[in-house]
Amino acid sequence: MFIDFLFSLKFSEIFFFIILFTICLWDILKNYQDKNWFNFFKPTTLFGVLVIFYCLVGPIITSGQQDGSLLHRSVDHREFYEIGLLAALFSYLSFQLGFNYKKYFKINKFGINKLKNYRLQIKDYLFIQKWGERIILFVLLMQFINYGPSLISRVVSLYTGVDILKNAGYIGLASGSISYTTNFLIVAIALLYICLLNGIKERTKFIFYLAITVGLYVSLGFRYRLLLLFLPLALIYFFYKKIKPSIIFLLSFIFSALLIFGFIQVSRDYGRGLDYDLFSRNISKTDKSFFEFVLKSATGDTNIFNTSAGLIYKTPNEINYAGLKPIINTITLPIPRILWKNKPKGEYIFDAYKRIYEGYLEEVGAAHLGFAEYYLVGGWIALITVNFFIGLFFKKLWSEFLINFNDPIAQIKYSLYLSFLFIVFTRGYLLQVTFLYFTIFIPFIYFSNIWNKRYT
């Protein structure tokens, strides 16, 4: 089916596909083969991987049909495909342009780098360990307040299959906000892990906290949390070892991640964890092999490329430019609706989805990539400009990382931001990206300020 679809492509589609794939792969290989091991971890490497997976390979595997159609949500997206490739190409080039535009930034030294010849001691890592555990205990307290005894049921049901308190818990506005403190655990686990690598012998405690975190994230059903949890840990490990991963490791990691995410996609039951009976029922409905079925399910999220291409294709002829609506929608989030009854609800994006998908059930759950939101705001100029400044921002982060590499919190900061690039690229709804940013980075920003003042 993959090969059949490729043979159905027009010359212009083949041209954009090959150009985009070639320049992305060339930069990835260039960074990997660089004599300096750390250059493989440039933001451009991850951006190229995301483009290849979400814009080139994934959509064809998931939606490509033998007749050349791109079927998603009962709609053929083939007429949107070419402009989707063009938008991805402009996004990648403008990100690269922004990243390479400026070579030098005014960077302040951070943490231990402010002290000449200072060597970290066990007491320093114990300080980090203490704060990591404080964050975890705070999150567990918030979750227990939110869910009560059903918090225990969530984790236990994941690992044992026994639902202790069925239908327990309540999710309202306040409850939903508190539930997002689980994102704090991403920072906490990273703090504990870097301590473990540097001599703090708390392996059992770390595994216990990690198991609880994984249990909560799987039960919530959002795979992106698992990526944001484990990718920083992998980065921190390679920073500690001062090496880049081998090709075999990379391929094994990608294949394993696809299998795990595919299994979760097929068997997840939101709020309950993994339902193995649901997995059995789903796999029994297909004639594909286990691996083929799971891997195709793992690429299901890449269908957001099809929706993104549709948004761009239909703007502005059928979909009006959003202008400042995404920004207004985001900055008004803290205002209670009881004080502003007509507060925006993100109607601009739901109205846009209705132009692509007919019927309520078809548009529910639709999503789009970041560059589609930028285009929706102000066309090609906005798409290129925003990606340029994102590239410039990550170049500054990269420069800060290299200058302050010896500080463990600087390493964690870069690993978290690089991982968050996944959210920036794949989650186009500005309000969602902003909300996720604060729920992940609030504890880190607070602790990093305390850490930085410690070495003055």
RADAZI-V485046 format. One line per field, one symbol per residue. ss: DSSP state (H for helix, E for strand, L for the rest). burial: # if it has 9 or more other ideal C-beta (glycine too) atoms within 8 Angstrom, else .. Layout:
# RADAZI-V485046
ss = ???
burial = ???
This chain:
# RADAZI-V485046
ss = LHHHHHHLLLHHHHHHHHHHHHHHHHHHHHHHHLLLHHHHHLHHHHHHHHHHHHHHHHHHHHHELLLLLEEELLEELHHHHHHHHHHHHHHHHHHHHHHHHLLLLLLLLLHHHHLLLLLLLHHHHHHHHHHHHHHHHHHHHHHHHHHLLHHHHHHHHHHHLLLLLLLLLLLLHHHHHHHHHHHHHHHHHHHHHHHHHLLLLLHHHHHHHHHHHHHHHHHHLLHHHHHHHHHHHHHHHHHHHLLLLLHHHHHHHHHHHHHHHHHHHHHEELLLEELHHHHHHHHHLLLLLHHHHHHHHHLHHHHHHHHHHHHHHHELLLELLLLLHHHHHHHLLLLLLLLLLLLLLLHHHHHHHHLLLLLHHHHLLLLLLHHHHHHHHHHHHHHHHHHHHHHHHHHHHHHHHHHLLLLHHHHHHHHHHHHHHHHHHHLLLHHHHHHHHHHHHHHHHHHHHHHHHHLL
burial = ...##...#...##.##.###.###.##..##.#...#.##########################..#.###..#.#..####################.#.....#..####..........######.###.##.###.###.######.######.....##..##.....##.###################.#.#.#...#..#############.#######.##########....#....#..#...#############.#####..##..##.........#######################...#.##..##.###.##............#.##########....##..#.##########.#..####################.###.#########################.#####.######..##.###..#.
